[in-house]
Amino acid sequence: MRSVARPAPHAPGAVLRVATYNIHKGVRGMGPAKRLEIHNLQMGVEALDADLVCLQEVRHFHHREAAQFDRTWFGWPDQGQAEFLAPDGYEVAYRTNATTKYGEHGNALLSRWPIGDIGHHDVSDHQFEQRGLLHVPVRWQGAELHVVVAHFGLIHASRVRQVDRLAAFVREHVPAGAPVLVAGDFNDWGERLDAPMRGHGLRRAALPHGRGRSATFPSRLPVFALDRVYMRGLRCTGVQVPRGAAWARMSDHLPLLVELVLE
């Protein structure tokens, strides 16, 4: 098993380290070149050393790929990918967004801190894309932080409507003034969602004056910042995108790491 470059060490405490990562269902390639990467992703997630790991395109099960990769050296995991990827001691939240002929996949949260009741909200905009929000309250530093893991659609108009549905969900399910963190793959190629998100009181996690490179897609030559964290009641103190051949191989996205403190 090849080694994975490890980001800077992190001591859990007043700084909350958050990763968001689209894991591409733990599989890369097409046809005969298709390969299972979930075991390497397990090492990668542990190497991130994040307090919260927000994951998209996470398989709960998939009968066809399980049968195909059972014959490989490491094999298809016996448990759902969220549970398989969670480092020791982390709590796991998963909810399905999409159901297909052979299985289902969705969003997940792996948390070093205690979690509350898990919620899910369908934000599908049309019949061809099944999209959802995973909502998980997390107890951290004496506060209840409301974490939402999102994966928005491929069409800009759909994404704008999903921003509005996200905002309505937060107004309905999150107490006014409580800190909020929304992380995920926003598929916002044209960088047009920051303004509507700000209009709903959610700022993008970034360093002042744009410092800190955050392009995450495509993983081999990242140009687009599709993976993001938006926040309320928090301040960003660090941004990092792990890079290198191992990270580029595991998914078509790179993970985004941000460090946050309460305002």
C-alpha positions as CSV (number, residue, x, y, z in Angstrom):
1,M,0.0,0.0,0.0
2,R,1.5,3.3,-1.1
3,S,2.0,6.1,1.5
4,V,-0.2,9.2,1.5
5,A,1.3,12.7,2.0
6,R,0.1,13.9,5.4
7,P,-1.1,17.5,5.9
8,A,0.2,19.5,8.9
9,P,-0.4,17.8,12.3
10,H,-3.5,19.0,14.2
11,A,-4.1,19.2,17.9
12,P,-7.9,19.0,18.6
13,G,-9.1,22.0,20.5
14,A,-10.2,25.5,19.9
15,V,-9.4,25.3,16.2
16,L,-11.9,23.1,14.2
17,R,-10.3,21.4,11.3
18,V,-12.9,20.5,8.6
19,A,-12.3,18.5,5.4
20,T,-14.7,18.2,2.5
21,Y,-14.0,15.5,-0.1
22,N,-15.9,14.0,-3.0
23,I,-14.6,10.4,-3.0
24,H,-16.2,9.4,-6.4
25,K,-17.8,6.3,-4.8
26,G,-14.4,4.8,-4.0
27,V,-13.7,3.7,-7.6
28,R,-11.7,5.2,-10.4
29,G,-11.3,4.5,-14.1
30,M,-13.5,2.8,-16.8
31,G,-13.8,-0.7,-18.2
32,P,-10.8,-3.0,-17.7
33,A,-8.9,-0.1,-16.1
34,K,-11.5,0.4,-13.4
35,R,-9.9,0.1,-10.0
36,L,-11.0,0.1,-6.3
37,E,-9.5,3.1,-4.4
38,I,-11.6,2.8,-1.2
39,H,-8.7,1.3,0.8
40,N,-6.3,4.1,-0.2
41,L,-9.1,6.6,0.6
42,Q,-9.3,5.1,4.1
43,M,-5.6,6.0,4.7
44,G,-6.2,9.4,3.1
45,V,-9.1,10.3,5.3
46,E,-7.0,9.3,8.4
47,A,-4.1,11.4,7.1
48,L,-6.3,14.5,6.9
49,D,-6.5,14.4,10.7
50,A,-9.7,16.5,10.5
51,D,-12.2,16.9,13.3
52,L,-15.0,16.8,10.8
53,V,-14.8,15.0,7.4
54,C,-17.7,15.9,5.0
55,L,-18.0,13.3,2.2
56,Q,-19.9,13.2,-1.0
57,E,-20.6,10.3,-3.4
58,V,-20.3,7.8,-0.7
59,R,-21.6,4.3,-1.4
60,H,-23.9,2.6,1.1
61,F,-23.9,-0.5,-1.1
62,H,-23.5,-1.5,-4.8
63,H,-24.2,-5.1,-5.7
64,R,-22.4,-5.0,-9.1
65,E,-19.2,-3.4,-7.9
66,A,-19.1,-5.5,-4.8
67,A,-19.2,-8.6,-6.9
68,Q,-16.6,-7.2,-9.3
69,F,-14.1,-6.1,-6.7
70,D,-14.6,-9.1,-4.3
71,R,-12.1,-10.8,-6.5
72,T,-9.4,-8.2,-6.0
73,W,-6.6,-8.4,-3.5
74,F,-8.2,-6.3,-0.8
75,G,-11.8,-6.8,-1.8
76,W,-15.0,-4.7,-1.4
77,P,-15.6,-3.6,2.2
78,D,-18.3,-5.6,4.1
79,Q,-19.7,-2.3,5.5
80,G,-20.9,0.9,4.0
81,Q,-18.1,3.2,2.8
82,A,-18.8,5.9,5.5
83,E,-18.3,3.4,8.3
84,F,-15.3,1.9,6.5
85,L,-13.6,5.2,6.1
86,A,-14.2,6.5,9.6
87,P,-11.0,6.6,11.8
88,D,-11.1,4.9,15.2
89,G,-13.3,6.8,17.6
90,Y,-15.2,8.9,15.1
91,E,-18.9,9.0,14.9
92,V,-20.6,8.4,11.6
93,A,-23.6,10.0,9.9
94,Y,-24.8,8.9,6.5
95,R,-28.0,9.5,4.4
96,T,-28.8,8.4,0.9
97,N,-29.3,10.9,-1.9
98,A,-29.5,8.6,-4.9
99,T,-30.9,5.1,-5.5
100,T,-29.9,3.3,-8.6
101,K,-30.4,-0.2,-10.1
102,Y,-27.5,-1.7,-8.2
103,G,-27.2,0.4,-5.1
104,E,-27.3,3.8,-3.5
105,H,-25.0,6.6,-2.5
106,G,-25.2,9.9,-0.6
107,N,-23.4,12.2,1.8
108,A,-21.6,11.4,5.0
109,L,-20.1,13.1,8.0
110,L,-17.3,11.6,10.1
111,S,-16.9,13.4,13.4
112,R,-14.3,13.4,16.1
113,W,-16.9,15.3,18.3
114,P,-20.2,14.0,19.6
115,I,-23.1,14.3,17.1
116,G,-26.9,14.7,17.6
117,D,-29.9,13.6,15.6
118,I,-29.2,13.1,11.9
119,G,-31.5,14.8,9.4
120,H,-31.8,14.7,5.7
121,H,-33.5,17.1,3.2
122,D,-34.2,16.4,-0.4
123,V,-33.2,19.3,-2.7
124,S,-33.5,17.4,-6.0
125,D,-34.3,20.0,-8.7
126,H,-35.4,17.6,-11.5
127,Q,-35.9,13.9,-12.1
128,F,-32.4,13.3,-13.6
129,E,-30.4,14.3,-10.5
130,Q,-31.1,13.1,-7.0
131,R,-29.6,15.6,-4.5
132,G,-29.9,16.0,-0.7
133,L,-28.6,17.8,2.4
134,L,-27.2,15.9,5.3
135,H,-27.8,17.8,8.6
136,V,-25.9,16.9,11.7
137,P,-25.6,18.9,15.0
138,V,-22.1,18.6,16.5
139,R,-21.1,19.4,20.1
140,W,-17.9,21.3,20.0
141,Q,-16.3,23.8,22.5
142,G,-19.5,23.9,24.5
143,A,-21.6,25.0,21.5
144,E,-23.9,23.2,19.1
145,L,-22.5,23.5,15.6
146,H,-24.9,22.7,12.8
147,V,-23.1,20.9,10.0
148,V,-24.7,20.5,6.6
149,V,-23.1,18.3,3.9
150,A,-24.2,19.2,0.4
151,H,-23.8,18.1,-3.2
152,F,-25.4,20.5,-5.6
153,G,-26.5,19.9,-9.2
154,L,-24.8,20.2,-12.5
155,I,-27.0,23.0,-13.9
156,H,-26.5,26.6,-12.7
157,A,-30.2,27.4,-12.4
158,S,-30.7,24.2,-10.3
159,R,-27.8,25.3,-8.0
160,V,-29.3,28.7,-7.4
161,R,-32.6,27.1,-6.4
162,Q,-30.7,24.7,-4.2
163,V,-29.1,27.6,-2.4
164,D,-32.6,29.0,-1.7
165,R,-33.7,25.6,-0.4
166,L,-30.6,25.3,1.8
167,A,-31.3,28.7,3.3
168,A,-34.9,27.8,3.9
169,F,-33.8,24.5,5.6
170,V,-31.4,26.4,7.8
171,R,-34.1,28.9,8.8
172,E,-36.5,26.1,9.7
173,H,-34.1,23.7,11.4
174,V,-31.3,25.7,12.9
175,P,-31.8,28.1,15.9
176,A,-31.2,31.8,15.0
177,G,-27.6,32.7,15.9
178,A,-26.3,29.2,16.1
179,P,-23.0,28.5,14.2
180,V,-23.5,26.9,10.8
181,L,-21.1,25.1,8.5
182,V,-22.1,24.0,5.0
183,A,-19.5,21.9,3.2
184,G,-19.5,19.9,0.0
185,D,-19.2,19.8,-3.7
186,F,-21.1,22.7,-5.2
187,N,-20.3,22.1,-8.8
188,D,-20.0,25.9,-9.2
189,W,-17.7,26.1,-12.2
190,G,-18.4,29.7,-12.8
191,E,-17.8,30.9,-9.2
192,R,-21.4,32.4,-9.1
193,L,-22.8,31.0,-5.8
194,D,-20.9,33.1,-3.3
195,A,-23.2,36.1,-3.7
196,P,-26.5,34.2,-3.2
197,M,-24.9,32.4,-0.3
198,R,-23.9,35.7,1.3
199,G,-27.4,37.0,0.7
200,H,-28.5,34.2,3.1
201,G,-25.8,35.0,5.7
202,L,-23.3,32.3,4.7
203,R,-19.8,33.4,3.9
204,R,-17.2,31.2,2.1
205,A,-14.3,30.0,4.2
206,A,-11.2,31.7,2.8
207,L,-8.2,33.7,4.1
208,P,-8.1,37.5,3.7
209,H,-7.3,38.9,0.3
210,G,-7.8,35.4,-1.3
211,R,-4.7,33.9,0.2
212,G,-4.7,30.1,0.3
213,R,-5.1,28.1,-2.9
214,S,-8.4,26.2,-3.0
215,A,-8.7,24.6,-6.5
216,T,-9.7,21.0,-6.0
217,F,-10.9,19.8,-9.5
218,P,-9.7,17.9,-11.5
219,S,-7.4,16.2,-9.1
220,R,-4.5,15.7,-11.5
221,L,-4.4,19.4,-12.5
222,P,-6.7,21.3,-10.2
223,V,-8.2,24.5,-11.8
224,F,-11.7,24.7,-10.3
225,A,-12.7,25.3,-6.7
226,L,-15.8,23.1,-6.7
227,D,-15.4,21.9,-3.1
228,R,-16.1,24.6,-0.5
229,V,-17.1,25.4,3.0
230,Y,-19.6,28.2,3.8
231,M,-20.1,29.3,7.4
232,R,-22.0,31.5,9.9
233,G,-20.7,32.4,13.3
234,L,-17.2,31.1,12.4
235,R,-14.0,32.6,11.2
236,C,-11.5,30.9,8.8
237,T,-7.8,30.8,10.0
238,G,-6.4,28.3,7.5
239,V,-6.9,26.8,4.0
240,Q,-5.1,23.8,2.6
241,V,-5.5,21.5,-0.4
242,P,-3.4,18.3,-0.1
243,R,-1.7,17.6,-3.4
244,G,0.5,14.9,-5.0
245,A,0.3,11.7,-7.0
246,A,-1.4,9.7,-4.3
247,W,-4.2,12.2,-3.8
248,A,-4.6,12.7,-7.6
249,R,-5.1,8.9,-8.0
250,M,-7.8,8.3,-5.3
251,S,-10.6,10.6,-6.7
252,D,-11.3,13.1,-9.4
253,H,-11.5,15.7,-6.6
254,L,-8.9,16.7,-4.1
255,P,-9.9,17.3,-0.5
256,L,-10.2,20.8,0.9
257,L,-9.1,21.4,4.4
258,V,-10.1,24.6,6.4
259,E,-9.4,25.6,9.9
260,L,-12.1,27.5,11.8
261,V,-12.7,29.2,15.1
262,L,-15.8,30.5,16.7
263,E,-16.5,34.2,16.2
